[in-house]
Each structure stands twice: as C-alpha cells, then as structure tokens.
C-alpha cells in the first residue's frame, strides 16, 4: 500500500494535467482507479447504432452493444473534438455467420480465437466484421463485446453484433432502460438487412466449436485445447505454466469473473489451490465492487489469486514480474488480447498464450499447458481423481451493479475558460509539444536508412509499453524506446544498428538522435502489416521527432499508417513487394515526385548502394488531398493552425 501511494504521488502531476485540461475544455475525466476505458464505454456510453471513435485499437469492444466503435490515433480524435469531419476509406464487410449454441467449456472468447486462426492478424484489414445468424442469441452482451474487442487482432476496422434481447437486458441492468426501449422501437434498423450480401463469409457452428488457446508470440496461432500439449512438446514450448492472468479490457465482465470463480470453487472444494501464480484484473471499479460484494473476489483469492488494480496492468506490460529472470524461457497464459514478444513482462523468452478466463483459471490450477479440462483429471487433496465441471455463472448480477467509489470528474457547469492547464516545467513525464518543421518544397534526397526491419514489427516493437508508458506525455523521453524491439535484418539483433556516420554500432534511438544532430534525415524500411497492434500514436510521433521522414514497407496496418500521415511522415509501400529485397542496410534513398504529389499517383525512389550502383522503382501511397496538405504543412496540427 505504501508503494502504491508513492507511485500515485509520482504521477500526481500527470493526473493534475488531465484533470485541469478536462475542466478547461469541458471534457469529463475518469480518475485513476476507474478502470479500463473500454469497459467504462460499455457500461456508460455505448449504445446500439452509435458511431464512436476512440484512441485505442480495442475501441471496437463497444460492438457488443451494437455500436460502430472504431479505434483511431489521437490526432483523429483531436480533429473530431475541433469540429473537423472524420474520414475513413469505405471498408469491406466480412460476415461471420454463427449457428448452433455455446455450451460447456466453450466461451465467446473461443469464437474470436477461432476467427483469428482463420483470418490471421491481417485478414480483417480494411473491413468491418459483422456477426450474425441464429447462434448470436446464445452469447451474452459482454461476450459479444469480448469478440468485437479482439477483432483488433485480425486488423479489422471494427466488429459489430446485431441488436438483440441480450443487449436490451444489459442496457437495463446498467441504468439505460430508456435507450433499450428506443432501440426496441428501431430494432429493424439495428440488424442485418434481409438478403444483404457480404464481401466474404466465415461460418462457425457453435455446437462444434471447442475451447481454444492461441500463441505463442502472435494472437492468430490457434490451437484447440485438445491439441496444445502435443504441439507444445513438438515445438519445445515450456509446458509448466508459471502464471495465469485473467481480466483486461477483453475479458473482465461480471460473467467472466463468475465463470472463473466457478472453476476455482470446484478446486477449493477438493482442497486444491493454483499451482501457478494467478492474477485477476477487474475491468472497472463497478466490476471490482460487484464481484467483491458477490463473493467472487474471495473465491479467486482463496484459490491463490491476487486481485490487481482496475487497470490494463500486465496486458500492456505494467507488471513488476520477479519470478523469472529476463531471458529465461517460460510459459504464461492470459485472457488478454495480445501476446506479442515481450509485451506482458518485457521478457522476449516468455511464451504467452491467450485463452478464455475459465481456461486460464483451469490451467493455473493444473499448472501445466497440456491440461485439457474437458477430458483430463485433477488429483484432490485426499488423492481422489476428479474432473472439473464446465463453468457456469450468471450473465449479470441478480442485484444491481455496485458502482463502487465515485471516480468521475464532471466538467464545471460554468465552463473552464478561465482555468489554467497544469503542466510542470520540470516534469519528466509531461512536455508541451513543439510544431514539426514544414516540408521544404522539394524531393527528399539521400535519406539514410536507419534500420531495415526483418519480419513482424508491431507498435509494441516501435514504441514499447510497460515501464515506458510513464513517459507517454513527454515526447523526448519516450522517444528513447523507438524501435528498440524491431529486428535488424543486418544482424538479427534488436536495438543494435550501425551508425553510418561513425561506423560504430548503437541503439536505434541513439543513432537516430546522432543523425538528427548532424542534419541527416532518415528512413525506415519494413515488412508486411507494419505497425499492427495498438493504436499507439507515439509509434508515429517518435520517428518524426527524431528526424525520420519516411517509412517504406510492404504493407501497413490501418491506424499506424494514418498516424504517420498525421505527423507529417510519408508512409509508402513497395509497388512490387520484391523490391524490399533490393534495399541494403547502408543504402541512401531519395523520394522523387513530391512537387507533383497527388492522390493515386505513385512516387518514385532512387536507392544508392555503397558500391556505387543504384536501383529505381515505384512506391505507392494512400494519401488524399487533405492528407497531402498535412504532409506539406508538416503535420495535421500544423495544417489546422494554418486554417484558423
């Protein structure tokens, strides 16, 4: 408790900034301890038919209430708050038809784990996923939210379910019966049109769907629970489960916690506790207070669990893990959404697997990855063999939700025009932004390659989370994590690149700073689906801040590409993906054609090699007229100021 109070004091200047900025500009502020914003949205703001944007890739969680909720970068949200229309390239629609009925150990999480295995981490890019069919009615409202939430892991623009009685019940239970009644009146507009067609279709029979577990290192590597043990042995993945972690924005509903407690209670009744460490992260203060009142927290604690703060926590690396050393190979299982390398605990050797909360609970009790609760037995304290029964729990509390502590700060009724935003000039966590430089008017000549990235490069690789998040309000400090997780194709190392000015090797941010100090602009070259994962805007701000001008890749994840445009960067793609192989780590690159930069018109590049030879080829882009103006002004914010 003492350490927690010290941590809060250290962050007080950040909280003061958020509270004062909210008050000044008429924005409500959910204080520390409120929970994860996606759960807050579901409990308070989402409703059938609303279009909502949020500055996190898991904003689509609201699709569980029939909302069109889309994750965007922070600059997009700024535009909307300033009254500027938000735009999006019209997405395709992928239909997922659900038949049958969920039962037994199979949960809503298994639906999206299965879909991820089918579509992969980029199969939903440029598309909205619309779930429909008779199987929908067997899924709770919060279960639908789980499925929509993790649609981010297939790159989907968003995911949505049709309005039904499960949503109506949830709205009524969360104090929004008037909205439920209105949705009933217009229900025909909140479901798929008769005879509608989809750009592509996936069909899943819920009667046949089995519990799944996905991983390690990517959320689309799907395995039925019946197969994971043999697959782990074949691949040399550690079978011992070191830690089980439940909660997160994906799976922290009342139903999730109840089903997990149902499994834990069976173990306790047989005299067992978890063999693995076990943590529980409530998604909101309302969930924390309600599961504490209804006894779930005690059951989960008695079986060996530790209830953490109402926050993202280990899901984004905010975990002071001490049971293994960095570099030690180990396995953890979570009910989170992402399991990229080092995401949860900053240990690249941790094999993280994603499953439903009830499966995670069962694996934490058994202590081994090859335990399948559908068929395998545990040994009770008295030596008796027993099987866990399929979990069961109420979808919603019998009593009303307990709101817990009041953690919401309303904006002042009289307005805040006379208030001052509180930013300490000595803060290491807050820094006022300075405008980026404008485009100079010519082509970009002789850009130095900073790093040629090999393979998967998520926003976690570009701007790591965990302990770095304390600097998210201070651009210069957080820029010290830029691309430190990306793999350098030259040496297969991370955070080890050659400084072409000195000939010495150093960290990526250090070399970038050296280039910037010497007036040398640079470019990053990357692979497919560059920037997948979190909508983390720092992954675009940091390269711009440290002197980057252009990112050239085979393909981009949607949000990251837009974020780069907003900061005045040039996100470009190889017209021929094979041209990636022509680029060497010590090349210099010139981007030609910027004087006639126009939508739909490719740019060209000249690649100069150190041996005196060169290559020329075309680069594609997705800029429209407005976005070209952002580039020319130096950033979207610069352009906004020009138009004032």
N, C-alpha and C positions, 0 to 999 in steps of 0.2 A: 504493500500500500504506500509506503514511504517513497519507494522508487517511482511509483505511478504518479504521485503528487509532484515529484521533482520533474518528471517528464512533462507534465501539464504546464508547470511553471516555465520550462524552456520553450514551450510552444505558445505561451501566452501572447507574445507579440503577433503571431500568426492569427490566433483567434481574435485578437483586438482588431486586426486589419479586416478580417472577414466580417465581423460584427459591425464595424464602423462603415465599411463600404456598402454593406447591405442596407444599413439605416439611411445613409446619404442618398442612395439611388432607388430606394423603395423596393428592395429585394428581401424576402424572408430568409432567415438564417437558422438552419438546423444545427444546434450546438454539438460539440463533442459528446459522444455517448448516445446520440440519436439513433445511429445505426448506419447501414449501407443505403445509399441514396435510392437504389433500385427497389428495395423493399419499402422505403418511405414513399416512393412514387406509387407503388401498387396499393399501399394502404390509404393513400390520401389524394392522389392527383389523377391517376389513370382512370379512364372510363371508356366504354365501347364507342368507337367512332372518332376518338380524338386523334389529331396528328400532333405529335410531341417530338421534339429533338432534345437530346441530352449529350453532354460532353463525356461520354464513356461508351465503349463498344458494346456493353451489356445493357444499354438502354432498352433494347427490344424485349426485355423482361415484361414490360407492360403489355405485350401482345397476348399475355394470358388473360387480360381483361378486354380483349377485342380492340385494343388500341394499336394505332400505327406509330410505334415509338422507334426512332432511328438514332443511332449513335453518330455523332459528328465531332469534329475538332472544336476547340474552344473558340477559334476565330469565327466559325459559322454561327455559334451561339451569340457572339458579340454582334454580328450583323443583324440577327433577328431582334435582339434587345434594342438595337439602334433603329429599328423600323425598316430595315432593308430586307427585301424578299429573299427567302432561302431557296436555292435551286438544287436539283438533283437530276442527273440523266435518268430518263424513264427506265425503271428496272423491268426485267422479265419477271414472270411469276411461275414459281415451281410449286406444283401441287403435291401434297403428301396426303394420300388417302388412307385413313385409319379404319380398319374393320375389326370385328371381334371386341374383346373386353379385357382390360388389365385385371390381373389376379395374382395371388400368391406372392412370390418374391419379386415379380416384375413390377417396375415402377415407371412413372413418367420419365425419369432420367434415362431409362433404358431405351426409350423412343429416340431421344436425340443422340445417344451414344451409337445406336444403330444407324441413324441417318448420317451421322458424321463418318461412319465407316463406309457408307455407300457413296456419299458425295465428296468426301475429303475436305481438307482445310480451305480449298479454293473453289469447290464445286458450287457454292451458293453466291459467288461473286457476281455483282450486278443483278441480283434477283431478290424478290420478296418470296418467302416461303409461306404458303397458305395451307394450313392443316384443315382437313375436312373429312366427312364420312361418318358412319354410324359409331365408330369407335371413340369419337371425340367425347361423347357423353359419359364415358367411363373414367374420365380424367378430371380431377379437381381443378378449380380455378388456379390455385397456386402451382399445381402440377403442370398446367399449361404454361404458366409463367416460366417454370424451370426449362421446359422445352424451347420456348422462344428465346430465353436468356442465352442459352448455349448455341443458338443459331449463329452467334458471332463467330463460333469456332469453325463454321463452314464458309465464312466470308459473306454471309447473307446481309443484304441491306437491312432487312428486318424480317421477323416472322410474326404470324398472327393466327388466332383461332376465331371461329365464328361465335357470335353471342349465343349463350345458352343458359339453362337454369342454374348451372354451377357458378357462372359469373354473377347471376342475379343474387344468389344466396350470399356470395362473398361481399358484394356491394352492400347488402342489407346488414350483414354482420359487422361491417366496418363503418356503419353510420351513414350510408349513402343510399337509403331506400328510395329517395326521390329520383335519383339518377337511374336506379334499377327500373322504376315504374316508367320513366321516359324511354329507356332502352326497349322495354316491352312494347311500347306504342310504335316504335320504329324498327322492330326486330327484323322485318323483311329486308331492311337496308343494311343489316349488320351480319348477313350470312351470304354465302356464295350465290350468285345468280343461277337460276335454273339453266342448264345447258352451257354454262361457261366453259371455256377451254383454257388449258394451261400450256405454257411453253414446254414443259416437261413434267413427268409424273413419276412419283415413287409410291408404291403401295406397301403397307405393313399390316399384317394380321396380328393384332394384339393377343389373340388366343395362342399364337405360336411363338410370340416373342419371348426370349429368355433373358435373364439378368446378364448384363454386360459389364465389362471393365475395359477402359481404353488407356493405352500408353505402352511403354513409357516415352517421354520426350515430345510427344505430339498427341493432340486430343482426337485424332481421326484413326488411330491404330486400334481397331475394335476387336475384342475377343469375347465370345460367350464365356461366362464363368466356368462352364464345364471344361473349357479348353486352356484356360490361362496357366494352370500348373504345368502342363506338358510343354506349352510354348515357352514359359519362363526357363524351364530346365534346358530346353533346346538352345535358347539364346544366351544362357548364362546370367539371367537376371536373378538377383537375390530373392530367395523365397521368404526369408524372415521379414515380417512386417515390423518395422521399427516404430512407426507412428501412424495412427489413424486420425484423420481430421475431418469433422463434419461441420456444416454451416456454409457460409459465403452467400453472395447475392443469388447464387443459383439454387441452393438447397438449404434454406433456413426457415421454412414456413412452420406453422404450428403442426401441420400434418407430418412434415419431415421429422421434426423432433419427436413427435408421438410414435411414429413407426420405429425410430431408432431406440426410443425408450422401451418399446415393446420387446425388441430383441434383447436389450440389456437386462430387462426384468427377468426374462427366462434364464439368463446366465446366473443372475444373482440368486434366483430360486434354487439353483443347483450348486450354489456355493462357489461360483466362479467369478473372477474379475478379468479385466483385459490383460492379455499377455503383452500387448504393445502399449506404448503411451497413447493417450486418447485425448483429443481436444474438441471442444464444442464452441462454435462461434454463432451467437444469435444474430439474426439479420437486422433487428431493430430493437429499440427499447420496449416496444409493445410486445414483441415476441419474447424477449427476455423476461419481462414481468409476468406474462401469462404462463409460460412454461414453468416458471418458479412457483407461481400460485397453484398450478395444477399438478405439481409433483414430478414433472419430467426432469427438471434440473437435478433433483435429489437422486433419482434413479441413475441418471447418467453420471453423476458424481460418485455415487456408491460403487458403480462398476469400474471406477478408476479414471473417469474423465475429469478434465479441468475446463470449466467454463471461462472463455476469454471475453474480452471487451466486445461491445456491439460495434463491430468494425470489419473492414476487409481482412485485416490480420495476415495470417500466413499465406492466404491466397495471393497476395501481392508482395510477399517476401517480408512482411513485418512480423518476424518471428526470430526471437533470440534463441536459436536452436543450439543445444550444447551436448546432445547425446552422441553425436558422431563428429569426427574431425573433417574439415574441408578436404575433399578428395577421396574420402572413404566411401566405397561403393555400398549402397543401401537402398532399401525399398520403403516408400511411404504410400499410403492410399488415402485419397481425399474425395469429398463430394463436391469439389470445386469445379471450375470450368476449363482451366488451362493447366498444362503440365510441361511447359517448355523447359529446356535445360536451365537449371539453377533458379527458376522462377520463385519457388516457395522458400528456399533456405539458402540461396547463394552458393550451393554446393553442386558443381556440374556432374558429380558422380551419383547424385540422388536419382533413383528411378521412381518417378512419381506416376501413379495410376489414378484414374478418375472413375468413380462409380457412384451409385446411389448412397444416401446416408445410411440406409439399413444394411447394405452390403459392406460398407466401410466399418460399421459397428461390429458386424459379424466377424470380419477379418481382424479387427483389433482384438476381439475376444479370443479368436483362434490363434492369432499371432503368426499366421502363415498365409502366403498368397495363394497356395493351392487348395485352400479350403472352400468347398462349394456347399453352401448351407442347404441347397435343395436336396443333396444326397448324402453329405458327409456327417459324421457323428462327432460330438464332443464328449469328453470324459468329465463327469461331475466330480465334486469333491469327495464323494463316497465311493468313487470308482465305477459308478454306473455309466453306461453309454447312453447318450440321448441325442436327438436331433432337435434343432431349433425349428419351431413352427413358423410359418410365414407371418410377417409382422402385420399388425392391424392397429389402426388408430383413427380417432375422429378427424374428419377433414377440417373442422372448425371447432373452437371450444364451445361446450354446452352453455357456459355462461358467456357474457360479453367479453371481448378482449379487455385485458387490463392495460391501460395506456402507460403505466409506469410513471416515471418522472416527466414533467413538462420540460422538453428540451428545445422548444421552438421559440425563436425571437421574431415577433411581428415587426414589420417596418413601422416607424412612427406615423400616427394618423395625421399629424400636422405637416408631414413632409420633412425632408432632411437637407434642404438646400444650404442651410447654414452650418451643417456638420462638417467636420474635417476627417478625411480618411487617415487612419493612424498607421504610418509606416516609419519605423525607427531607422534613422540614417546609419546606425551601427549594426543593424541586423545582419546576420549571416544567412538568414532564411528568407528575407524579403528584399527585393531590389526593383526599383521602378525601371521600366523598360525604356530604352532609347530607340528612336526610329532607325530602321535599317537604311543603308545607302540606296539611292535610286540607280536604276540601270543607266549606264554611261552613254548608251546610244549606239554602240557598235557590237560587233561579234565578240564572243568570249574566246580570247586567244590563249593558247598554251596553258590550259589548266593542268595542274599537276594531279596525277592520280594519288589520292590519299590512301585508299585501300581498295583492292578488288576482293569483294566478299565472295566466299565459297558457300553455296548451299543456303539453308534456311536462315533468314535474317528477320526476326520479328521486331516489334517495337521494344520488346524487352532486351534484345541484343543491341539495339540502337541507343536506348536510354533505360538502363536498368532501374528497377523499382527497389523494394526493400529499404535499406538504410538511406538510399539516395533521395527518397521521397521527402525527407525533411528539408531538402533544398529546392523543392519544386517552385517556390516563389522567388528564387534567386537564380536567374538565368546563368550568370557566370559561374557560380559554384556548381550547379547541377551539370553544367557542360563538361565537367571533369569525368563524367561517365559515358561520354559519347562514343558509341560503337565499341565499347570495351568487351562486349560479348560476341562480336562478329568474328568469324573465322577468316583469317588472311590466307588467300589461295597460294601465296608465295611460299609459306612455311607451315601451313595448317595450324598456326598458333593463334591465340586470342590476345588482343591488346599488345601486339608486337609487330610493328611495321617499320620499314626503312625510311628514314628521313633522307630524301633525295638531295637536300642541300648540304648535309653534313656527312652522309654515308653511314651514320650510326642508327641503331635500332632503338625505338622508344615506344611509349604508349600512344594510342591513337589520338587522344585529346592533346597530349604534349606536342606531338608532331604537327597537328593542325594549328595549334597556337603559334608554333615557330614559323610555319608558313605564313600565317596571317601577319605576324610581326614583321615579316620580310616582304610583305606586299604580294605574296604568291597565292592566288586563288586556287581552289582545288575542286575535285570531282570524286564522287564515289561510284563504283561500278558494282552492280549486284545481280542476283539470280532471279528466280521466279517468286511471285507473290511477296515481293519485298515490302516490309512494314506491316505484315499481318499481325493480328492480335489486338492489343489495347489501342484505344484511340489516342494514346499519349502524345500530346502536342509538343512536348519537349523533344521528341524524336525528329521534329521538323525545325523547331526553334534553335536547337543546339548546333546543327550543321551550319545554319545561316549565321549564327553568332560567331562561330569560329572560322569563318571565311569560306565556307562552301558556296558554290554557285549552281551546281547541277548534280542530279542523281540519275544515272543511266542504268536501267535494269531490263530484264526480260519481261517482267510484268509487275504491277503494283497492287497492293491491297487498297480498296477504295478510300478509306478515311485518310490513310497516310498520304496518298497522292494529293488529295485536296489540301491537307495540312501544309504540305510542301509548297503548293501554289500560293497559299495564303501568306506565306512568309517570304515570297519573292524568289523562291528557288525554281529551278527548271527540272521537273520530273519528266524524264524522257524514256522511251522504250525502244529497244532494237527493232527495226523493221524486220530484220532477219535475226532471230534469236541466236543463230550460229555465230554472229559477229561478236558475241560475248567472248568467244574463244580467241579472237584476234587481238584482244587487248592484253597488254603485259603490265605488271605492277609498276614499272618505272616509266610508262608512257606519259606523253603530254597530249592533251586533247583540246581541239578548237571546235567551238559550236558556231556554225555558219548559217546565215539566213535570217538573223534576228531583226534586221532592218525591215524585212517584209513579213515578219512573224504574223501568221493568220490562222484562224481555225481550220483544221483539216489539211493544212499544208505542212508536210514534213520538214524538219530541219536536217541539215547535213553536218557531218563531222569529219574532221581530218585528225587521224591518230598518228602521231610522230613517235617512232620507236628509237631507242637509244643507239641502234646500229645504223641510223640514217635512213632507214626505209620508212614507208608510211602506208596506211590504209585509209580509204574513204568509204563511207556508207551513210545510209539514211537513218534518221531517228524519228519516231512517231511521237505525238503528244495528243492530249485530250483537252487543251485549252480552248475556251470560248472567248468571245470578245472582251467580256468583263474581266476574265481571269488574266488575259494578256495585259490589261490595264494594271492589274495588281503587280505583275512582273515589272512593268515599265516604271511604276511608282516606287518599287522596292518592297512593297508588301500590301496586303489588303487594307491594313490600318492606315498606311500612308495614303492610299487612294481615297479612303473615306475622309481623311482630313482635307485632301485636295478639293473634294466636292462640297465641303462645308461652306 
